């Protein structure tokens, strides 16, 4: 057996328990998974808001694909995607959207409620609270102003058949 082979086998033996431990870590329960839709008011324009939630590339990742489409003409008004990593209730991740923004986010996930703060002081700071209940999914978005939190969108989603 060559020296390189021994080193490789030693590295595998040392890292195998770490890989096994990572694989057995329980995945968060993402009851929000699936497609959600609702009529919404997009800054004065009647629209349809759609949020599709899925598991990401790792069992601790939650992905939200969000679109707002106008009722008249079916033009896309806005779209965004959130990637949330959930570990022991703590959340971090990133948001990207059709405005060209890429914003960091952080927060908490517990009992069907995802509460995140996104952005930074150099651009904007916002808050999104997603609350899952028997009635559906509520999304409440606010932006931080000099006068405090100003709500700008609240949506009462229902699960869609898609």
N, C-alpha and C positions, 0 to 999 in steps of 0.2 A: 504494500500500500504506500502510495507516495505521500509526501508531506502535505501537498495541496489537498489530496483526498481526505486525509485525517483532519485538516482544518475545516474543510467543508462539512464533514460528518459531525465534528464538534459543534460547529455553528448551528446545524440543524437540530442536534440534541438539545442545545441550550435554548433555542428559540421555539421549539415545538410546544412546550407548556404555555408560553406566552400567546401563541397563535390559538391554541385550544381554549385558553381562558377568554380571549377576545370573542371567539365564536360562540361561547356559551353564555355570554352576557345577555340578559333578557332584553328583548326589543321593547321600546315603548309601545303602548297600545294607541294606535292612531285610528280612533273610531270615525274620524272625519274623512277617511279615504273615500274617494268617489267623485262624482260630478254633482255640482250644486248650481242652481240657477234662480234668478229672480228678476222681475221688472225693477228698474232703478231710475233715479234721476241723476244724470251725469252733468252736473253743473248747469242745470236748466234744460237739458235735452233728454226727452224720454228715451230710455235705453234698456238693454238686457245685460245684466251682469252675470258672468259665469266664472266659477272657481272650480278647478279640477285639482284635487289633492291626490298625491301618489307617494309611494315610498321611493326614496332616492337610491343612489348607488350603494349605500350601506344601510343596514337595518335601523340605524339611529337617525337617518335622514328623512325629512318630510319635505316634499316639493309642492308648491302651489303655483299653478298656471292660471292667471286671472285675465279676463278680457271684459271690456265694455264695448258694446256694439249698439249704434243708434237704431231705434225702431224704424224710423223713416230712412230708407236707403241702405240700411244694414251696413253702414260704414263703421269701421273700427275707430273708436274714439281714444281708447287707451288699452294698453296691455302691460302686464308685469309678471315677473316670476320670482318667487321667494324660495330659497333653499335654507331650511332650518335644520340644524343638528341639535337633537334632544338627548341629553345625558343626565340622568338623575334629576330630571325636572328643569335643569338649566338649558337655556336655548342660546345658540349663537348662529350666525349665518350671514346671508347676503341677499339683497333685493336688487333686481335689475328691472328697468321698465322702458317703455317706448319713448319717454322723454329724454333718454340717453343717460339716465341716472344709474349708478351702481352705488348702493348704500349698505353699510354694515348694519346688522341688527343684533339685538340681544334681548333676552327676557326669560320667561318661565312658561312651562307647560305642565298642567296638572288637572286631573278630573275633567277633561274635555275642554279646558280653557287654555288657549294660546295667547299670551300677553307679551307683545314685543314693542320695544322702542327701536326706531330705525333712524338713520341719518347721522349727521354730525353738525357741530355748531357752525362750521364754515359754510354750510349750505342750508339745510333745514333739518329739524328734528320732528319726528312724528311718532304716533303710537297707533298700533292696531291691536284690537282685542277680538279674538274669534271665540265665540261661546257656542258649544254644541249642546243641544238639549233634545228632549223628545219631540219638540215642535219643529226643530230644524237647526240651522246654523245662522247665528247672527255675526256680522262683521261690523265693527265700529271703528272708524278711522278718524284721527284728530291730528292737527299740526300744532306745534308749540309756538305761541306768539308772545309778544311782550306782556300781553294781558292774560296769559295762561293758555290752557288747551282749548283749541277751537275745533269742534267737530266739523268734518266736511263730507262724510259719507257714512251712512248706516244702511246696511242691507240685511233683510230677513230672507235667507235662502231656503229653498226646499230642494231635497234630493231630486236630481233629474234622472231620467231613464237611460241616458247615454252611458 
